[in-house]
Amino acid sequence: MELDPTSMKPVINRIKRAQGQLAGVLRLLEEGRDCEDVVTQLAAVSKALDRAGFAIVASGLQQCLVQGDGDVDNLDVKKMEKLFLSLA
């Protein structure tokens, strides 16, 4: 299943923001900053990426249901479940 680039715009923006946050984490480490500051920023990056992943999986599920022929047996539930759980 291919993702619709238009519906992925918010996810792309979230990942770009996380990319900037990750660069900030690297900078904090290189500067020898306080552990609490580094971990706080790293947690923010992790949360942003998790949310992006969940949004992608949710969009994929929605796409499968909308574009499907109504036959739930054709929906690869195990594959979608595996994708979802890979983010946990």
C-alpha positions as CSV (number, residue, x, y, z in Angstrom):
1,M,0.0,0.0,0.0
2,E,1.3,3.4,-1.0
3,L,0.8,6.4,1.2
4,D,-0.9,9.5,-0.2
5,P,1.7,12.3,-0.1
6,T,-1.0,15.0,0.4
7,S,-2.3,13.3,3.6
8,M,1.2,12.8,4.8
9,K,2.0,16.5,4.8
10,P,1.5,16.9,8.6
11,V,3.5,13.8,9.3
12,I,6.3,15.1,7.1
13,N,6.3,18.4,9.0
14,R,6.4,16.5,12.3
15,I,9.4,14.5,11.2
16,K,11.2,17.6,10.0
17,R,10.6,19.2,13.3
18,A,11.9,16.1,15.1
19,Q,15.0,16.2,12.8
20,G,15.7,19.7,14.1
21,Q,15.2,18.6,17.6
22,L,17.6,15.7,17.1
23,A,20.2,18.1,15.8
24,G,19.7,20.1,19.0
25,V,20.3,17.0,21.0
26,L,23.6,16.4,19.2
27,R,24.6,20.0,19.8
28,L,23.7,19.7,23.6
29,L,25.9,16.5,23.8
30,E,28.8,18.1,21.9
31,E,28.6,21.1,24.3
32,G,28.6,18.9,27.3
33,R,25.3,20.2,28.6
34,D,23.3,19.1,31.6
35,C,22.0,15.5,31.4
36,E,18.5,16.6,32.2
37,D,18.4,19.0,29.3
38,V,19.7,16.3,26.9
39,V,17.2,13.7,28.1
40,T,14.3,16.1,28.0
41,Q,15.1,17.0,24.3
42,L,15.7,13.3,23.4
43,A,12.3,12.4,24.9
44,A,10.7,15.1,22.8
45,V,12.3,13.7,19.7
46,S,11.1,10.2,20.6
47,K,7.6,11.3,21.2
48,A,7.4,13.2,17.9
49,L,8.7,10.2,16.0
50,D,6.2,7.9,17.8
51,R,3.3,10.2,16.9
52,A,4.5,10.4,13.3
53,G,4.6,6.6,13.1
54,F,1.2,6.2,14.7
55,A,-0.2,8.7,12.2
56,I,1.3,6.7,9.3
57,V,-0.2,3.4,10.5
58,A,-3.6,5.0,11.2
59,S,-3.6,6.5,7.7
60,G,-2.7,3.2,6.2
61,L,-5.5,1.5,8.1
62,Q,-8.0,4.1,6.9
63,Q,-6.7,3.8,3.4
64,C,-7.2,0.1,3.4
65,L,-10.7,0.4,4.7
66,V,-11.8,3.1,2.4
67,Q,-10.2,1.7,-0.8
68,G,-11.0,-1.9,0.1
69,D,-13.9,-3.7,-1.4
70,G,-15.5,-4.2,2.0
71,D,-13.9,-7.6,2.3
72,V,-12.3,-7.6,5.7
73,D,-10.6,-10.9,5.0
74,N,-8.5,-9.1,2.3
75,L,-7.3,-6.5,4.8
76,D,-3.9,-7.7,6.0
77,V,-4.7,-7.3,9.7
78,K,-1.6,-9.1,10.9
79,K,0.7,-6.9,8.8
80,M,-1.0,-3.7,10.1
81,E,-0.8,-5.0,13.7
82,K,2.9,-5.8,13.3
83,L,3.5,-2.3,12.0
84,F,1.5,-0.7,14.9
85,L,3.3,-2.8,17.5
86,S,6.7,-2.1,16.0
87,L,6.2,1.5,17.4
88,A,5.5,0.3,20.9
